[in-house]
């Protein structure tokens, strides 16, 4: 079901209420300090935040929870719709899918959640302070991995499908409502996209691109890492909030319980071996290793970017470390 379909906002709200009877739906809602995903009911529909930059938590949290028992029965996974996903989080699935859906060692938990989830992408009609997707060749709108896209403009909702799952859901919505359709991207959507892209490019004009960042990290002096890591408290927030970080621990517990728990390369002891050796014992070495992973190790192994420019790591850093400032300094 290719093309774009225009509905009145009130009509869309009614259709969404009907969807709640079949799917568990997560959508961005405005909190006291930030916008984040919530499992919604019909009463929440008028409060959904559309086309806003990244929710607080990344998309990966729906597929790889912070902690779970990986020998538990997965039969309880429900059909789920996640709405309002920005392009930076969808682009991160390039790496996550290659990591967890490896042909030889697929992760059945991840695969099951992906299979039973419909991803609804959303353009960013605004930009947050640390957004920099365009610096890495991405755009502030979904381009891959989404099943459906939603645009809310001037009291109307534009819908378009991008997969069989999305087409099936969209067909069910359009069967019972009145709508307009067109084959090309509507001009008003094109205008907003161009405007946001120009804004991001202007704001981040000093920031190096992905390859330039890689070269700068590889060829950097130790003094830079020592300087920037001084305020790091090894909390791991940067890794936990990152849409592409995948490191985890497996912990055996009594009762045949095996717990998978997200790990972070900034934690002391992250690479400590049973013999006591620890290549990343020094904080500045751990700090640099994260950048090597993002810009060198992961892209080489998986042929996918390990940073999609969301800027969450800057937002979450207790030590007020700005990744972008570091990269600008390295490329002076």
Secondary structure, 3 states (H helix, E strand, C coil): CCCEEEEEHHHHHHHHHHHCCCCEEEEEEECCCCEEEEECCHHHHHHECCCCCCCCCCCHHHHCCCEEECCCCCCCCCCEEEEEECHHHHHCHHHHHHHHCCCCCCCHHHHHHHHCEEEEEECCCCCCCCCCHHHHCCCCCCCCCCCEEEEEECCEEEEEECCHHHHHHHHHHHCCCCCEEECCCCHHHHHHHHHHHHHHHHHCCCCCCHHHHHHHHHCCCHHHHHHHHHHCCCCCHHHHHCCCCCCEEEEEECCCEEEEEECCCCCCCCCECCCCCECCCCHHHHHHHHHHHHHHHHHHHHCCCCCCCCCHHHHHCCCCCCHHHHHHHHCC
